[in-house]
């Protein structure tokens, strides 16, 4: 079984920007931009928006998305994804797609799925890249990750993470 499921967690109660998922950008809700880009990925067998909010669910239904209602008690998008994925046993791979990434590259999603299908030892995978401008690493809006010399994620944070030039650790944005 090598089927891949994409899940986009979306909540209304963002602490930094309540209602962000339905905030309009260029005439469409932010979440719809993300969903439309994800639908261009060729390797996803199913794409679901996971939310606990009926406003988000209704909007997503209106543009044709599949929606899974989740518990309002979840503290993170990962918790929301775990709830949905736990009910979707027919999928070998689950891709966590951030609901606030309107420019997500469908080719990147396909690449992540290919890597998971290729390497059976991989349990999970995260896309990360070095910041083009080091000042971006100071922003709490950018998630940072510390990776080992092998490229394995060790730690994620919205706070600035010191980089070590001699210790083999580097910061990158997922």
C-alpha positions in Angstrom: 0.0 0.0 0.0 1.5 3.3 -1.1 -1.5 5.6 -1.1 -0.9 9.2 0.1 -3.3 11.4 2.0 -2.9 15.1 2.2 -4.4 16.8 5.2 -4.7 20.6 5.7 -5.4 21.5 9.3 -7.4 24.7 9.7 -8.7 26.5 12.8 -10.5 29.7 13.4 -9.0 30.5 16.8 -5.4 31.4 15.7 -3.8 33.3 18.6 -1.9 35.6 16.2 -4.7 36.0 13.5 -8.2 34.7 14.3 -10.1 33.7 11.2 -6.9 33.6 9.1 -8.0 30.5 7.2 -10.9 32.5 5.6 -9.1 35.8 5.2 -9.5 36.8 1.6 -6.4 37.2 -0.6 -7.0 38.2 -4.2 -10.7 37.4 -3.9 -10.4 34.0 -2.3 -10.0 32.7 1.2 -6.4 31.9 2.2 -7.3 28.2 2.8 -8.8 27.9 -0.7 -5.6 29.1 -2.2 -3.7 26.3 -0.3 -6.3 23.7 -1.2 -6.3 24.6 -4.9 -2.5 24.4 -5.0 -2.5 21.0 -3.3 -5.0 19.7 -5.8 -2.4 20.2 -8.5 -0.1 17.6 -6.8 -0.2 14.4 -8.8 0.9 12.1 -6.0 -1.9 12.7 -3.5 -4.7 10.2 -3.6 -6.9 12.2 -1.3 -6.9 15.7 0.1 -8.9 16.6 3.3 -9.3 19.9 5.2 -9.4 19.0 9.0 -11.2 21.6 11.1 -13.2 22.0 14.2 -15.0 25.2 12.9 -18.3 25.1 11.0 -17.5 28.4 9.2 -14.4 26.9 7.8 -16.1 23.6 7.0 -19.0 25.3 5.2 -16.7 27.5 3.1 -14.6 24.5 2.1 -17.7 22.5 1.2 -18.8 25.4 -1.0 -15.7 25.2 -3.1 -15.8 21.4 -3.3 -13.3 20.4 -0.6 -13.6 17.2 1.4 -13.8 18.1 5.1 -13.3 16.2 8.3 -14.6 17.7 11.5 -12.2 17.3 14.4 -12.2 17.9 18.1 -12.0 21.5 19.3 -9.7 20.3 22.1 -6.6 19.9 19.8 -3.7 22.1 20.7 -2.0 21.8 17.3 -2.5 21.1 13.6 -0.6 17.9 14.1 -3.1 16.7 16.7 -5.9 17.5 14.2 -4.1 15.5 11.5 -3.5 12.6 13.8 -7.2 12.4 14.6 -8.1 12.2 10.9 -5.2 10.0 9.9 -6.2 7.5 12.6 -9.5 6.9 10.8 -8.0 6.6 7.3 -6.1 3.3 7.5 -6.1 2.8 3.8 -3.3 5.4 3.4 0.3 4.5 3.9 1.5 8.1 3.9 0.1 11.3 5.4 1.3 14.7 4.3 0.7 17.6 6.7 0.1 20.7 4.6 0.1 24.0 6.4 -3.2 25.9 5.9 -1.4 29.2 5.7 0.9 28.4 2.8 -1.0 29.8 -0.2 2.1 29.4 -2.5 2.8 25.7 -1.6 4.5 24.1 -4.5 2.5 21.0 -5.8 5.8 19.6 -7.0 7.2 19.8 -3.5 4.2 17.8 -2.2 4.9 15.2 -4.9 8.6 15.1 -4.0 7.7 14.4 -0.3 5.3 11.6 -1.3 8.0 10.1 -3.7 10.6 10.1 -0.9 8.2 8.4 1.6 7.3 5.8 -1.0 10.9 5.2 -2.0 12.4 4.9 1.4 10.4 2.5 3.6 12.4 3.3 6.7 11.2 6.9 6.6 8.5 7.5 9.2 8.0 11.1 8.4 9.5 13.9 6.3 9.6 17.7 6.5 10.4 20.2 3.8 13.0 22.7 4.9 15.2 25.3 3.3 17.8 27.8 4.4 16.6 31.3 4.7 17.5 33.5 1.8 17.8 36.5 4.1 19.2 35.7 7.6 16.9 38.3 9.1 13.9 36.1 8.3 15.1 33.8 11.1 14.2 36.4 13.7 10.5 36.4 12.7 8.1 34.5 14.9 6.0 34.0 11.8 8.8 31.7 10.3 9.2 28.2 11.8 12.8 27.3 12.2 14.3 23.8 12.4 17.6 22.6 13.6 18.9 19.7 11.5 21.7 17.2 12.1 24.5 16.6 9.6 22.4 13.8 8.1 19.6 16.3 7.5 17.4 14.9 10.3 15.2 17.4 12.1 16.1 17.8 15.7 14.1 20.8 16.9 11.4 23.2 15.6 10.7 26.6 17.0 9.1 29.9 16.1 11.7 31.6 18.3 15.2 32.3 16.9 17.5 29.3 17.2 21.2 30.0 17.4 23.2 28.3 14.6 26.5 26.7 15.2 29.1 27.0 12.4 31.3 24.3 13.9 28.7 22.0 15.5 27.2 20.9 12.2 23.8 22.5 13.1 22.1 24.9 10.7 18.8 26.7 10.7 16.3 26.3 8.0 12.7 27.2 7.4 10.4 24.2 6.7 
